[in-house]
Amino acid sequence: MLSSALLVMLVFIAAATDATQRRIYNWTTYPGILAGLGLAVVGALWSWISPESAESWQPLIGWLPLSDALAGFLICGGLMVICFVFFPVGGGDVKLLTMIGSLAGLEMGLKVLLWTLIFGGCVGLTVLIWRIGAVTLVKRTGQLLVGVLTLGTVLSPPSEEQEKLKSPIFLGPCAAAALCVAPWFR
C-alpha cells in the first residue's frame, strides 16, 4: 500500500533525524498529516463518485475511511498535546504521533502511541539507571516516598543529580520501533 509505505518512510526519517540531530522536522510531519487526511478525503470522494473503481484502487493506495483518519489525527494528536503540557515531550514528537494517527487510523495510531510511550519509558529508565546508578536510584526513591508519607511534601534530589535527570528521551526512534511492533498485538 502506498499510504503504509509513506508512513514507514516518514517515521524512519523522523527517527533518524531525532536520533542524530535531536529534532523532528516539520518537513517530515506536516506532509504526512496532510497526506493521511488528503488521501482519506480523496478516497471518500472517489467512493462516492465511482464506488467500483474506488474499490479496485483502494488496496493499492490504502486510504483510510475519512472518519478513521480524522479520529486518529484528533485523538492521537490530542493525547500528545496533553503529554506535551504535562511532561517534557517535544513538539516534534506531538506532530509525529499526530501524523501516525492520520495515516494509520485511530486503532493503529493508539497502539503505536502506547508502544512509543512504553519504549520511551524503558529507554528513560535505562538512561536513569546508567547515569545515577541502581542503588542511588532505589535510595532516592525510598527517600522520596518517606518524605511524601511523613512530611507530606516532595523532597528534591541534590542539584548534581538533577542535572543528570535532564536528558531528553528521543521518541522518534521509539515510534519507529513501535510502528514495527504494534501490528503484532491485538
OpenMM code with the backbone's topology and positions (N, CA, C; nanometers):
from openmm import Vec3, app, unit

residues = "MET LEU SER SER ALA LEU LEU VAL MET LEU VAL PHE ILE ALA ALA ALA THR ASP ALA THR GLN ARG ARG ILE TYR ASN TRP THR THR TYR PRO GLY ILE LEU ALA GLY LEU GLY LEU ALA VAL VAL GLY ALA LEU TRP SER TRP ILE SER PRO GLU SER ALA GLU SER TRP GLN PRO LEU ILE GLY TRP LEU PRO LEU SER ASP ALA LEU ALA GLY PHE LEU ILE CYS GLY GLY LEU MET VAL ILE CYS PHE VAL PHE PHE PRO VAL GLY GLY GLY ASP VAL LYS LEU LEU THR MET ILE GLY SER LEU ALA GLY LEU GLU MET GLY LEU LYS VAL LEU LEU TRP THR LEU ILE PHE GLY GLY CYS VAL GLY LEU THR VAL LEU ILE TRP ARG ILE GLY ALA VAL THR LEU VAL LYS ARG THR GLY GLN LEU LEU VAL GLY VAL LEU THR LEU GLY THR VAL LEU SER PRO PRO SER GLU GLU GLN GLU LYS LEU LYS SER PRO ILE PHE LEU GLY PRO CYS ALA ALA ALA ALA LEU CYS VAL ALA PRO TRP PHE ARG".split()
positions = [
    Vec3(0.0822, -0.1181, 0.0000),
    Vec3(0.0000, 0.0000, 0.0000),
    Vec3(0.0873, 0.1254, 0.0000),
    Vec3(0.0465, 0.2196, -0.0763),
    Vec3(0.1196, 0.3457, -0.0879),
    Vec3(0.1197, 0.4225, 0.0445),
    Vec3(0.0064, 0.4281, 0.1116),
    Vec3(-0.0010, 0.5049, 0.2368),
    Vec3(0.0837, 0.4412, 0.3460),
    Vec3(0.0885, 0.3084, 0.3508),
    Vec3(0.1718, 0.2409, 0.4514),
    Vec3(0.3199, 0.2639, 0.4248),
    Vec3(0.3589, 0.2590, 0.2985),
    Vec3(0.4987, 0.2852, 0.2633),
    Vec3(0.5375, 0.4286, 0.2979),
    Vec3(0.4471, 0.5222, 0.2715),
    Vec3(0.4720, 0.6623, 0.3063),
    Vec3(0.4869, 0.6779, 0.4574),
    Vec3(0.3997, 0.6133, 0.5335),
    Vec3(0.4059, 0.6201, 0.6796),
    Vec3(0.5382, 0.5671, 0.7315),
    Vec3(0.5788, 0.4505, 0.6860),
    Vec3(0.7047, 0.3902, 0.7323),
    Vec3(0.8230, 0.4788, 0.6952),
    Vec3(0.8246, 0.5292, 0.5722),
    Vec3(0.9346, 0.6145, 0.5284),
    Vec3(0.9451, 0.7409, 0.6138),
    Vec3(0.8330, 0.8081, 0.6368),
    Vec3(0.8361, 0.9327, 0.7133),
    Vec3(0.8722, 0.9094, 0.8600),
    Vec3(0.8233, 0.8011, 0.9180),
    Vec3(0.8552, 0.7724, 1.0585),
    Vec3(1.0032, 0.7386, 1.0732),
    Vec3(1.0585, 0.6629, 0.9812),
    Vec3(1.2003, 0.6293, 0.9921),
    Vec3(1.2900, 0.7496, 0.9635),
    Vec3(1.2479, 0.8397, 0.8768),
    Vec3(1.3230, 0.9648, 0.8571),
    Vec3(1.3200, 1.0466, 0.9856),
    Vec3(1.2029, 1.0572, 1.0466),
    Vec3(1.1908, 1.1324, 1.1722),
    Vec3(1.2738, 1.0674, 1.2823),
    Vec3(1.2758, 0.9353, 1.2868),
    Vec3(1.3566, 0.8654, 1.3876),
    Vec3(1.5050, 0.8944, 1.3670),
    Vec3(1.5481, 0.8952, 1.2421),
    Vec3(1.6895, 0.9210, 1.2138),
    Vec3(1.7282, 1.0637, 1.2503),
    Vec3(1.6445, 1.1609, 1.2152),
    Vec3(1.6788, 1.2994, 1.2492),
    Vec3(1.6689, 1.3242, 1.3992),
    Vec3(1.5766, 1.2560, 1.4658),
    Vec3(1.5645, 1.2712, 1.6106),
    Vec3(1.6863, 1.2123, 1.6813),
    Vec3(1.7317, 1.0974, 1.6342),
    Vec3(1.8471, 1.0318, 1.6972),
    Vec3(1.9777, 1.1061, 1.6695),
    Vec3(1.9917, 1.1634, 1.5509),
    Vec3(2.1186, 1.2265, 1.5155),
    Vec3(2.1233, 1.3759, 1.5444),
    Vec3(2.0097, 1.4456, 1.5249),
    Vec3(2.0089, 1.5905, 1.5376),
    Vec3(1.9184, 1.6404, 1.6502),
    Vec3(1.8540, 1.5488, 1.7204),
    Vec3(1.7627, 1.5814, 1.8304),
    Vec3(1.6463, 1.6685, 1.7858),
    Vec3(1.6014, 1.6477, 1.6613),
    Vec3(1.4895, 1.7244, 1.6064),
    Vec3(1.4054, 1.6359, 1.5155),
    Vec3(1.2764, 1.6591, 1.5211),
    Vec3(1.1839, 1.6018, 1.4232),
    Vec3(1.1316, 1.7199, 1.3437),
    Vec3(1.1636, 1.7240, 1.2181),
    Vec3(1.1371, 1.8419, 1.1363),
    Vec3(0.9933, 1.8458, 1.0852),
    Vec3(0.9435, 1.9680, 1.0702),
    Vec3(0.8093, 1.9891, 1.0164),
    Vec3(0.7975, 1.9379, 0.8735),
    Vec3(0.9066, 1.9427, 0.7966),
    Vec3(0.9006, 1.8945, 0.6592),
    Vec3(0.8786, 1.7435, 0.6537),
    Vec3(0.8932, 1.6764, 0.7662),
    Vec3(0.8629, 1.5338, 0.7728),
    Vec3(0.7185, 1.5110, 0.8176),
    Vec3(0.6747, 1.5854, 0.9175),
    Vec3(0.5451, 1.5560, 0.9782),
    Vec3(0.4270, 1.6212, 0.9070),
    Vec3(0.4392, 1.7470, 0.8688),
    Vec3(0.3257, 1.8154, 0.8065),
    Vec3(0.2807, 1.7498, 0.6755),
    Vec3(0.3728, 1.7135, 0.5854),
    Vec3(0.3263, 1.6444, 0.4649),
    Vec3(0.2594, 1.5099, 0.4961),
    Vec3(0.3069, 1.4415, 0.5999),
    Vec3(0.2439, 1.3145, 0.6382),
    Vec3(0.1030, 1.3340, 0.6901),
    Vec3(0.0836, 1.4373, 0.7722),
    Vec3(-0.0509, 1.4673, 0.8231),
    Vec3(-0.1432, 1.5020, 0.7072),
    Vec3(-0.0955, 1.5900, 0.6187),
    Vec3(-0.1768, 1.6297, 0.5036),
    Vec3(-0.2043, 1.5114, 0.4098),
    Vec3(-0.1058, 1.4239, 0.3932),
    Vec3(-0.1248, 1.3070, 0.3066),
    Vec3(-0.2302, 1.2132, 0.3651),
    Vec3(-0.2230, 1.1880, 0.4958),
    Vec3(-0.3214, 1.0987, 0.5584),
    Vec3(-0.4627, 1.1521, 0.5452),
    Vec3(-0.4804, 1.2801, 0.5784),
    Vec3(-0.6137, 1.3394, 0.5693),
    Vec3(-0.6564, 1.3577, 0.4233),
    Vec3(-0.5608, 1.3978, 0.3382),
    Vec3(-0.5917, 1.4170, 0.1968),
    Vec3(-0.6305, 1.2877, 0.1267),
    Vec3(-0.5568, 1.1803, 0.1546),
    Vec3(-0.5924, 1.0515, 0.0946),
    Vec3(-0.7304, 1.0055, 0.1410),
    Vec3(-0.7632, 1.0304, 0.2666),
    Vec3(-0.8951, 0.9924, 0.3171),
    Vec3(-1.0060, 1.0716, 0.2480),
    Vec3(-0.9835, 1.2013, 0.2242),
    Vec3(-1.0825, 1.2837, 0.1549),
    Vec3(-1.0965, 1.2381, 0.0097),
    Vec3(-0.9831, 1.2162, -0.0564),
    Vec3(-0.9875, 1.1704, -0.1961),
    Vec3(-1.0568, 1.0339, -0.2054),
    Vec3(-1.0246, 0.9450, -0.1118),
    Vec3(-1.0894, 0.8132, -0.1113),
    Vec3(-1.2390, 0.8229, -0.0886),
    Vec3(-1.2815, 0.9112, 0.0011),
    Vec3(-1.4249, 0.9281, 0.0260),
    Vec3(-1.4961, 0.9834, -0.0977),
    Vec3(-1.4348, 1.0844, -0.1610),
    Vec3(-1.4953, 1.1405, -0.2819),
    Vec3(-1.4972, 1.0392, -0.3958),
    Vec3(-1.3885, 0.9667, -0.4118),
    Vec3(-1.3793, 0.8662, -0.5171),
    Vec3(-1.4838, 0.7573, -0.4956),
    Vec3(-1.5007, 0.7145, -0.3714),
    Vec3(-1.6011, 0.6119, -0.3404),
    Vec3(-1.7424, 0.6628, -0.3658),
    Vec3(-1.7641, 0.7893, -0.3470),
    Vec3(-1.8957, 0.8476, -0.3706),
    Vec3(-1.9242, 0.8607, -0.5202),
    Vec3(-1.8196, 0.8998, -0.5970),
    Vec3(-1.8378, 0.9216, -0.7409),
    Vec3(-1.8401, 0.7892, -0.8165),
    Vec3(-1.7441, 0.7032, -0.7888),
    Vec3(-1.7327, 0.5772, -0.8627),
    Vec3(-1.6946, 0.4641, -0.7671),
    Vec3(-1.7914, 0.4043, -0.7000),
    Vec3(-1.7611, 0.3039, -0.5972),
    Vec3(-1.6827, 0.1827, -0.6491),
    Vec3(-1.7138, 0.1352, -0.7698),
    Vec3(-1.6451, 0.0176, -0.8226),
    Vec3(-1.4973, 0.0460, -0.8490),
    Vec3(-1.4712, 0.1604, -0.9093),
    Vec3(-1.3334, 0.1985, -0.9378),
    Vec3(-1.2552, 0.2209, -0.8080),
    Vec3(-1.3174, 0.2891, -0.7121),
    Vec3(-1.2510, 0.3150, -0.5842),
    Vec3(-1.2209, 0.1855, -0.5117),
    Vec3(-1.3118, 0.0911, -0.5174),
    Vec3(-1.2914, -0.0377, -0.4501),
    Vec3(-1.1735, -0.1142, -0.5094),
    Vec3(-1.1525, -0.1013, -0.6395),
    Vec3(-1.0401, -0.1712, -0.7022),
    Vec3(-0.9059, -0.1026, -0.6728),
    Vec3(-0.9045, 0.0295, -0.6552),
    Vec3(-0.7803, 0.1027, -0.6300),
    Vec3(-0.7448, 0.1156, -0.4822),
    Vec3(-0.8409, 0.1006, -0.3943),
    Vec3(-0.8169, 0.1209, -0.2516),
    Vec3(-0.7063, 0.0317, -0.1959),
    Vec3(-0.6994, -0.0984, -0.2302),
    Vec3(-0.5892, -0.1797, -0.1749),
    Vec3(-0.4506, -0.1316, -0.2183),
    Vec3(-0.4383, -0.0768, -0.3364),
    Vec3(-0.3088, -0.0284, -0.3830),
    Vec3(-0.2704, 0.1026, -0.3151),
    Vec3(-0.3639, 0.1960, -0.3066),
    Vec3(-0.3345, 0.3264, -0.2475),
    Vec3(-0.3422, 0.3194, -0.0951),
    Vec3(-0.4415, 0.2526, -0.0423),
    Vec3(-0.4515, 0.2296, 0.1011),
    Vec3(-0.5056, 0.3445, 0.1819),
    Vec3(-0.5995, 0.4228, 0.1266),
    Vec3(-0.6566, 0.5310, 0.2061),
    Vec3(-0.7477, 0.4739, 0.3142),
    Vec3(-0.7621, 0.5498, 0.4194),
    Vec3(-0.8494, 0.5128, 0.5307),
    Vec3(-0.9858, 0.5765, 0.5119),
    Vec3(-1.0869, 0.5237, 0.5787),
    Vec3(-1.2127, 0.5985, 0.5829),
    Vec3(-1.1866, 0.7356, 0.6470),
    Vec3(-1.2560, 0.8367, 0.5998),
    Vec3(-1.2333, 0.9729, 0.6474),
    Vec3(-1.2520, 0.9827, 0.7989),
    Vec3(-1.3512, 0.9139, 0.8518),
    Vec3(-1.3755, 0.9194, 0.9962),
    Vec3(-1.2585, 0.8601, 1.0746),
    Vec3(-1.1979, 0.7546, 1.0230),
    Vec3(-1.0855, 0.6905, 1.0907),
    Vec3(-0.9609, 0.7790, 1.0872),
    Vec3(-0.9350, 0.8410, 0.9728),
    Vec3(-0.8195, 0.9313, 0.9617),
    Vec3(-0.8366, 1.0533, 1.0514),
    Vec3(-0.9563, 1.1102, 1.0532),
    Vec3(-0.9819, 1.2260, 1.1393),
    Vec3(-0.9748, 1.1889, 1.2868),
    Vec3(-1.0314, 1.0745, 1.3230),
    Vec3(-1.0268, 1.0310, 1.4629),
    Vec3(-0.8825, 1.0047, 1.5058),
    Vec3(-0.8036, 0.9400, 1.4209),
    Vec3(-0.6626, 0.9163, 1.4523),
    Vec3(-0.5867, 1.0464, 1.4688),
    Vec3(-0.6125, 1.1403, 1.3780),
    Vec3(-0.5487, 1.2717, 1.3842),
    Vec3(-0.5841, 1.3440, 1.5140),
    Vec3(-0.7131, 1.3511, 1.5443),
    Vec3(-0.7587, 1.4286, 1.6599),
    Vec3(-0.7245, 1.3626, 1.7930),
    Vec3(-0.7467, 1.2332, 1.8044),
    Vec3(-0.7268, 1.1678, 1.9340),
    Vec3(-0.5788, 1.1459, 1.9630),
    Vec3(-0.5030, 1.0948, 1.8662),
    Vec3(-0.3583, 1.0793, 1.8888),
    Vec3(-0.2928, 1.2151, 1.9110),
    Vec3(-0.3316, 1.3128, 1.8294),
    Vec3(-0.2780, 1.4473, 1.8469),
    Vec3(-0.3177, 1.5073, 1.9803),
    Vec3(-0.4433, 1.4899, 2.0199),
    Vec3(-0.4896, 1.5438, 2.1477),
    Vec3(-0.4197, 1.4808, 2.2667),
    Vec3(-0.3996, 1.3490, 2.2614),
    Vec3(-0.3282, 1.2827, 2.3708),
    Vec3(-0.1838, 1.3302, 2.3796),
    Vec3(-0.1218, 1.3519, 2.2644),
    Vec3(0.0159, 1.4004, 2.2662),
    Vec3(0.0252, 1.5463, 2.3113),
    Vec3(-0.0767, 1.6258, 2.2834),
    Vec3(-0.0779, 1.7632, 2.3345),
    Vec3(-0.0863, 1.7602, 2.4876),
    Vec3(-0.1662, 1.6695, 2.5421),
    Vec3(-0.1735, 1.6537, 2.6879),
    Vec3(-0.0367, 1.6137, 2.7425),
    Vec3(0.0299, 1.5198, 2.6754),
    Vec3(0.1656, 1.4807, 2.7169),
    Vec3(0.2611, 1.5995, 2.7081),
    Vec3(0.2466, 1.6809, 2.6045),
    Vec3(0.3320, 1.7986, 2.5863),
    Vec3(0.3152, 1.8972, 2.7021),
    Vec3(0.1916, 1.9115, 2.7493),
    Vec3(0.1636, 2.0068, 2.8568),
    Vec3(0.2195, 1.9572, 2.9899),
    Vec3(0.2050, 1.8274, 3.0177),
    Vec3(0.2392, 1.7760, 3.1498),
    Vec3(0.3765, 1.7098, 3.1601),
    Vec3(0.4368, 1.6737, 3.0500),
    Vec3(0.5645, 1.6028, 3.0513),
    Vec3(0.6617, 1.6706, 2.9548),
    Vec3(0.7902, 1.6421, 2.9683),
    Vec3(0.8871, 1.7057, 2.8778),
    Vec3(0.8923, 1.6382, 2.7406),
    Vec3(0.7837, 1.6464, 2.6677),
    Vec3(0.7741, 1.5910, 2.5330),
    Vec3(0.7888, 1.7071, 2.4358),
    Vec3(0.8638, 1.6872, 2.3300),
    Vec3(0.8856, 1.7931, 2.2325),
    Vec3(0.7706, 1.8079, 2.1345),
    Vec3(0.7633, 1.9232, 2.0723),
    Vec3(0.6593, 1.9490, 1.9738),
    Vec3(0.6694, 1.8586, 1.8518),
    Vec3(0.7922, 1.8224, 1.8142),
    Vec3(0.8098, 1.7299, 1.7022),
    Vec3(0.7515, 1.5930, 1.7327),
    Vec3(0.7634, 1.5500, 1.8578),
    Vec3(0.7048, 1.4221, 1.8989),
    Vec3(0.5525, 1.4270, 1.8874),
    Vec3(0.4950, 1.5400, 1.9254),
    Vec3(0.3494, 1.5570, 1.9152),
    Vec3(0.3067, 1.5453, 1.7695),
    Vec3(0.3761, 1.6173, 1.6817),
    Vec3(0.3398, 1.6155, 1.5401),
    Vec3(0.3650, 1.4788, 1.4771),
    Vec3(0.4698, 1.4092, 1.5212),
    Vec3(0.4996, 1.2769, 1.4673),
    Vec3(0.3861, 1.1792, 1.4982),
    Vec3(0.3416, 1.1766, 1.6222),
    Vec3(0.2357, 1.0820, 1.6572),
    Vec3(0.0996, 1.1256, 1.6045),
    Vec3(0.0813, 1.2544, 1.5813),
    Vec3(-0.0391, 1.3021, 1.5128),
    Vec3(-0.0384, 1.2538, 1.3683),
    Vec3(0.0784, 1.2599, 1.3046),
    Vec3(0.0918, 1.2106, 1.1680),
    Vec3(0.0625, 1.0611, 1.1616),
    Vec3(0.1150, 0.9859, 1.2563),
    Vec3(0.0898, 0.8417, 1.2589),
    Vec3(-0.0595, 0.8151, 1.2725),
    Vec3(-0.1273, 0.8912, 1.3586),
    Vec3(-0.2717, 0.8742, 1.3739),
    Vec3(-0.3481, 0.9027, 1.2459),
    Vec3(-0.3059, 1.0050, 1.1712),
    Vec3(-0.3783, 1.0392, 1.0484),
    Vec3(-0.3515, 0.9401, 0.9355),
    Vec3(-0.2332, 0.8805, 0.9329),
    Vec3(-0.2017, 0.7839, 0.8267),
    Vec3(-0.2374, 0.6401, 0.8627),
    Vec3(-0.2352, 0.6069, 0.9925),
    Vec3(-0.2616, 0.4686, 1.0338),
    Vec3(-0.4028, 0.4487, 1.0871),
    Vec3(-0.4710, 0.5553, 1.1215),
    Vec3(-0.6051, 0.5431, 1.1758),
    Vec3(-0.6043, 0.5404, 1.3276),
    Vec3(-0.7228, 0.5424, 1.3837),
    Vec3(-0.7363, 0.5539, 1.5281),
    Vec3(-0.6811, 0.4328, 1.6026),
    Vec3(-0.7250, 0.3141, 1.5661),
    Vec3(-0.6828, 0.1952, 1.6417),
    Vec3(-0.5323, 0.1732, 1.6332),
    Vec3(-0.4780, 0.1725, 1.5135),
    Vec3(-0.3341, 0.1509, 1.4993),
    Vec3(-0.2567, 0.2703, 1.5543),
    Vec3(-0.3083, 0.3900, 1.5381),
    Vec3(-0.2421, 0.5081, 1.5929),
    Vec3(-0.2302, 0.5005, 1.7443),
    Vec3(-0.3367, 0.4552, 1.8109),
    Vec3(-0.3312, 0.4414, 1.9566),
    Vec3(-0.2367, 0.3296, 1.9994),
    Vec3(-0.2322, 0.2217, 1.9224),
    Vec3(-0.1365, 0.1144, 1.9533),
    Vec3(0.0068, 0.1661, 1.9427),
    Vec3(0.0355, 0.2372, 1.8351),
    Vec3(0.1705, 0.2902, 1.8163),
    Vec3(0.2018, 0.3936, 1.9248),
    Vec3(0.1059, 0.4769, 1.9595),
    Vec3(0.1253, 0.5748, 2.0663),
    Vec3(0.1571, 0.5050, 2.1979),
    Vec3(0.0801, 0.4046, 2.2323),
    Vec3(0.1040, 0.3312, 2.3573),
    Vec3(0.2419, 0.2668, 2.3583),
    Vec3(0.2767, 0.1975, 2.2506),
    Vec3(0.4078, 0.1315, 2.2448),
    Vec3(0.5211, 0.2329, 2.2426),
    Vec3(0.4998, 0.3471, 2.1789),
    Vec3(0.6015, 0.4525, 2.1794),
    Vec3(0.6293, 0.4989, 2.3213),
    Vec3(0.5235, 0.5211, 2.3980),
    Vec3(0.5410, 0.5662, 2.5360),
    Vec3(0.6021, 0.4569, 2.6236),
    Vec3(0.5664, 0.3316, 2.5981),
    Vec3(0.6276, 0.2206, 2.6732),
    Vec3(0.7769, 0.2130, 2.6432),
    Vec3(0.8124, 0.2169, 2.5151),
    Vec3(0.9540, 0.2125, 2.4784),
    Vec3(1.0279, 0.3350, 2.5313),
    Vec3(0.9644, 0.4521, 2.5242),
    Vec3(1.0261, 0.5738, 2.5764),
    Vec3(1.0501, 0.5645, 2.7261),
    Vec3(0.9546, 0.5078, 2.7988),
    Vec3(0.9718, 0.4886, 2.9429),
    Vec3(1.0851, 0.3927, 2.9744),
    Vec3(1.0948, 0.2848, 2.8971),
    Vec3(1.2040, 0.1880, 2.9171),
    Vec3(1.3393, 0.2514, 2.8878),
    Vec3(1.3465, 0.3293, 2.7812),
    Vec3(1.4715, 0.3982, 2.7481),
    Vec3(1.5057, 0.4983, 2.8576),
    Vec3(1.4049, 0.5734, 2.9037),
    Vec3(1.4278, 0.6712, 3.0099),
    Vec3(1.4768, 0.6066, 3.1384),
    Vec3(1.4160, 0.4948, 3.1755),
    Vec3(1.4590, 0.4237, 3.2958),
    Vec3(1.6002, 0.3689, 3.2797),
    Vec3(1.6313, 0.3184, 3.1635),
    Vec3(1.7662, 0.2679, 3.1373),
    Vec3(1.8691, 0.3801, 3.1476),
    Vec3(1.8393, 0.4942, 3.0892),
    Vec3(1.9304, 0.6091, 3.0967),
    Vec3(1.9454, 0.6549, 3.2414),
    Vec3(1.8346, 0.6561, 3.3140),
    Vec3(1.8378, 0.6967, 3.4542),
    Vec3(1.9255, 0.6031, 3.5371),
    Vec3(1.9097, 0.4737, 3.5188),
    Vec3(1.9927, 0.3767, 3.5909),
    Vec3(2.1390, 0.3910, 3.5501),
    Vec3(2.1633, 0.4132, 3.4218),
    Vec3(2.3008, 0.4270, 3.3726),
    Vec3(2.3690, 0.5495, 3.4328),
    Vec3(2.2976, 0.6609, 3.4380),
    Vec3(2.3588, 0.7858, 3.4845),
    Vec3(2.3678, 0.7962, 3.6358),
    Vec3(2.2675, 0.7498, 3.7071),
    Vec3(2.2642, 0.7678, 3.8523),
    Vec3(2.3080, 0.6412, 3.9254),
    Vec3(2.2770, 0.5263, 3.8722),
    Vec3(2.3089, 0.4004, 3.9369),
    Vec3(2.1856, 0.3423, 4.0041),
    Vec3(2.1744, 0.2123, 3.9995),
    Vec3(2.0556, 0.1450, 4.0528),
    Vec3(2.0427, 0.1657, 4.2035),
    Vec3(2.1541, 0.1566, 4.2768),
    Vec3(2.1492, 0.1703, 4.4223),
    Vec3(2.1054, 0.3113, 4.4611),
    Vec3(2.1655, 0.4115, 4.3993),
    Vec3(2.1283, 0.5501, 4.4285),
    Vec3(1.9829, 0.5763, 4.3900),
    Vec3(1.9396, 0.5189, 4.2799),
    Vec3(1.8013, 0.5373, 4.2352),
    Vec3(1.7031, 0.4784, 4.3357),
    Vec3(1.7304, 0.3580, 4.3854),
    Vec3(1.6432, 0.2966, 4.4859),
    Vec3(1.6461, 0.3779, 4.6149),
    Vec3(1.7640, 0.4240, 4.6535),
    Vec3(1.7788, 0.5046, 4.7751),
    Vec3(1.6990, 0.6348, 4.7644),
    Vec3(1.7127, 0.7051, 4.6522),
    Vec3(1.6408, 0.8313, 4.6331),
    Vec3(1.4895, 0.8084, 4.6252),
    Vec3(1.4478, 0.6992, 4.5648),
    Vec3(1.3051, 0.6677, 4.5590),
    Vec3(1.2509, 0.6438, 4.6991),
    Vec3(1.3256, 0.5714, 4.7814),
    Vec3(1.2854, 0.5497, 4.9206),
    Vec3(1.2771, 0.6805, 4.9973),
    Vec3(1.3746, 0.7685, 4.9775),
    Vec3(1.3722, 0.8990, 5.0440),
    Vec3(1.2526, 0.9809, 4.9983),
    Vec3(1.2213, 0.9740, 4.8700),
    Vec3(1.1067, 1.0461, 4.8164),
    Vec3(0.9774, 0.9960, 4.8796),
    Vec3(0.9619, 0.8640, 4.8872),
    Vec3(0.8416, 0.8077, 4.9475),
    Vec3(0.8295, 0.8431, 5.0954),
    Vec3(0.9403, 0.8364, 5.1697),
    Vec3(0.9386, 0.8729, 5.3116),
    Vec3(0.9018, 1.0204, 5.3274),
    Vec3(0.9565, 1.1060, 5.2434),
    Vec3(0.9245, 1.2482, 5.2501),
    Vec3(0.7779, 1.2753, 5.2226),
    Vec3(0.7227, 1.2064, 5.1250),
    Vec3(0.5813, 1.2269, 5.0922),
    Vec3(0.4920, 1.1736, 5.2037),
    Vec3(0.5237, 1.0536, 5.2545),
    Vec3(0.4387, 0.9917, 5.3569),
    Vec3(0.4496, 1.0591, 5.4928),
    Vec3(0.5690, 1.1020, 5.5330),
    Vec3(0.5850, 1.1597, 5.6662),
    Vec3(0.5691, 1.3115, 5.6675),
    Vec3(0.6255, 1.3786, 5.5692),
    Vec3(0.6218, 1.5241, 5.5678),
    Vec3(0.5089, 1.5810, 5.4814),
    Vec3(0.4572, 1.4964, 5.3934),
    Vec3(0.3538, 1.5438, 5.3018),
    Vec3(0.4075, 1.6349, 5.1930),
    Vec3(0.5370, 1.6261, 5.1667),
    Vec3(0.5980, 1.7109, 5.0647),
    Vec3(0.6978, 1.6295, 4.9825),
    Vec3(0.7271, 1.6781, 4.8658),
    Vec3(0.8226, 1.6119, 4.7784),
    Vec3(0.9605, 1.6728, 4.8015),
    Vec3(1.0562, 1.5879, 4.8327),
    Vec3(1.1941, 1.6326, 4.8525),
    Vec3(1.2662, 1.6293, 4.7189),
    Vec3(1.3424, 1.7318, 4.6901),
    Vec3(1.4166, 1.7387, 4.5643),
    Vec3(1.5486, 1.6648, 4.5773),
    Vec3(1.5923, 1.5995, 4.4686),
    Vec3(1.7258, 1.5404, 4.4717),
    Vec3(1.8319, 1.6495, 4.4698),
    Vec3(1.9543, 1.6163, 4.5082),
    Vec3(2.0621, 1.7159, 4.5029),
    Vec3(2.0783, 1.7718, 4.3607),
    Vec3(2.1294, 1.8944, 4.3516),
    Vec3(2.1374, 1.9635, 4.2224),
    Vec3(2.2229, 1.8892, 4.1205),
    Vec3(2.3308, 1.8218, 4.1654),
    Vec3(2.4138, 1.7477, 4.0692),
    Vec3(2.3373, 1.6297, 4.0098),
    Vec3(2.2458, 1.5704, 4.0863),
    Vec3(2.1636, 1.4618, 4.0327),
    Vec3(2.0517, 1.5161, 3.9447),
    Vec3(2.0039, 1.6346, 3.9750),
    Vec3(1.9001, 1.6953, 3.8924),
    Vec3(1.9498, 1.7188, 3.7505),
    Vec3(2.0764, 1.7587, 3.7365),
    Vec3(2.1333, 1.7802, 3.6031),
    Vec3(2.1395, 1.6498, 3.5244),
    Vec3(2.1684, 1.5404, 3.5927),
    Vec3(2.1741, 1.4102, 3.5256),
    Vec3(2.0361, 1.3650, 3.4793),
    Vec3(1.9309, 1.4159, 3.5424),
    Vec3(1.7949, 1.3764, 3.5085),
    Vec3(1.7387, 1.4528, 3.3891),
    Vec3(1.8101, 1.5509, 3.3388),
    Vec3(1.7592, 1.6372, 3.2329),
    Vec3(1.7932, 1.5884, 3.0924),
    Vec3(1.8183, 1.4620, 3.0753),
    Vec3(1.8493, 1.4131, 2.9411),
    Vec3(1.7200, 1.3921, 2.8631),
    Vec3(1.7208, 1.4277, 2.7352),
    Vec3(1.5999, 1.4102, 2.6549),
    Vec3(1.5785, 1.2632, 2.6200),
    Vec3(1.4536, 1.2297, 2.6022),
    Vec3(1.4183, 1.0963, 2.5547),
    Vec3(1.3726, 1.1141, 2.4104),
    Vec3(1.4344, 1.0433, 2.3212),
    Vec3(1.4041, 1.0564, 2.1797),
    Vec3(1.2868, 0.9658, 2.1445),
    Vec3(1.1692, 1.0234, 2.1262),
    Vec3(1.0517, 0.9432, 2.0949),
    Vec3(1.0458, 0.9041, 1.9476),
    Vec3(1.1230, 0.9688, 1.8615),
    Vec3(1.1243, 0.9309, 1.7197),
    Vec3(1.1668, 0.7868, 1.6991),
    Vec3(1.2839, 0.7460, 1.7509),
    Vec3(1.3224, 0.6049, 1.7379),
    Vec3(1.2262, 0.5111, 1.8105),
    Vec3(1.1706, 0.5569, 1.9215),
    Vec3(1.0729, 0.4741, 1.9931),
    Vec3(0.9471, 0.4547, 1.9085),
    Vec3(0.9053, 0.5598, 1.8365),
    Vec3(0.7896, 0.5488, 1.7480),
    Vec3(0.8182, 0.4550, 1.6310),
    Vec3(0.9401, 0.4585, 1.5791),
    Vec3(0.9766, 0.3663, 1.4707),
    Vec3(0.9725, 0.2221, 1.5193),
    Vec3(1.0251, 0.1972, 1.6387),
    Vec3(1.0186, 0.0624, 1.6952),
    Vec3(0.8740, 0.0220, 1.7212),
    Vec3(0.7935, 0.1156, 1.7704),
    Vec3(0.6531, 0.0864, 1.7981),
    Vec3(0.5763, 0.0565, 1.6707),
    Vec3(0.6104, 0.1251, 1.5620),
    Vec3(0.5441, 0.1001, 1.4338),
    Vec3(0.5733, -0.0413, 1.3849),
    Vec3(0.6903, -0.0931, 1.4206),
    Vec3(0.7256, -0.2308, 1.3830),
    Vec3(0.6564, -0.3339, 1.4728),
    Vec3(0.6340, -0.2990, 1.5999),
    Vec3(0.5806, -0.3941, 1.6977),
    Vec3(0.4284, -0.3933, 1.7039),
    Vec3(0.3667, -0.2764, 1.6930),
    Vec3(0.2222, -0.2608, 1.7163),
    Vec3(0.1335, -0.3512, 1.6318),
    Vec3(0.1629, -0.3750, 1.5026),
    Vec3(0.0720, -0.4606, 1.4246),
    Vec3(0.0625, -0.6044, 1.4767),
    Vec3(0.1557, -0.6474, 1.5582),
    Vec3(0.1552, -0.7848, 1.6063),
    Vec3(0.0673, -0.8064, 1.7284),
    Vec3(0.0150, -0.6993, 1.7857),
    Vec3(-0.0654, -0.7087, 1.9066),
    Vec3(-0.2087, -0.6669, 1.8789),
    Vec3(-0.3012, -0.7383, 1.9357),
    Vec3(-0.4432, -0.7048, 1.9171),
    Vec3(-0.4927, -0.6241, 2.0287),
] * unit.nanometer
topology = app.Topology()
chain = topology.addChain("A")
for resn in residues:
    res = topology.addResidue(resn, chain)
    for name in ("N", "CA", "C"):
        topology.addAtom(name, app.Element.getBySymbol(name[0]), res)
